[in-house]
Amino acid sequence: MASGPGTRLAAWTVTRQADGNIHITFRQATDPAGLQSTLRADGVPASVTFTGRPNPACRTISFAAPPFSDKGAFRGPLTKVVAGLAAKPAQDVLVLRPSALPSGDGVQISTSGTPGAAGNFRLFVDLVQASPQCTGS
């Protein structure tokens, strides 16, 4: 379970905040199984793939409004904060609000680009229907 200082790897860091939100800082697209396991241990139904393809067992949930905001203003379950070129090396930060996840939903995190290459990937996050094949629950 990630809490306090969090789980930190060269590729990504998972930190549970005092308010219950979970911050994931991405530096490289490596060890998707480790990230998936860490999120699931923190109670987040998650599917993580860094292969350029999302898990085909996951069913994306359609929304009238986007499930996350690059500006952090949306109060839904996901917020993507792009540090990008300002950070050295480039980083993406994803904030998950487990308390805002609707019952029966989970998250799917996938990338495009070169797995393992620092700053050479694009991060995609979707809300999905939780299922044993997709999110493990």
Secondary structure, DSSP 8 states (H G I E B T S, - for coil): ---TT-EE-SSEEEEE-TTS-EEEEESS---HHHHHHHHHHTT--EEEE-SSS--TT--B---SS-SEETTS---SSEEEEEEETTSSS-EEEEEE-GGGS-TTEEEEEEEEE-TT-TT-EEEEEEEEE--TTTT--
